[in-house]
Amino acid sequence: MNAQTLAQDITDDVIDRGTEPFRIAFGILADAVRDAHPGVAEALTDWEGAEVARLRAFALAREALRDMDDASVAEAQDEDAHAGVPWAA
């Protein structure tokens, strides 16, 4: 599963449950956008920060991933490293 698909798949659950259960998924998304959007990546994984900041960063990451082509996403993310990893606690 690539980062674009992951972001799409967890959106409703993030809205319903908040960001905390998705630490692993947010780390994967942060890795995928870090080169182009380091501030977004930092906010996605700032667990001492405000929930609203992570939610905003999630929205920005989703937008950034939509703008990236599949090759760019694959290059930014090692898809095999996260195979079979549960996305939420």
Secondary structure, DSSP 8 states (H G I E B T S, - for coil): --HHHHHHHHHHHHHHH-SGGGHHHHHHHHHHHTTT-HHHHHHHT-TTS-HHHHHHHHHHHHHHHHHS-HHHHHHHS-GGGGTT--S--
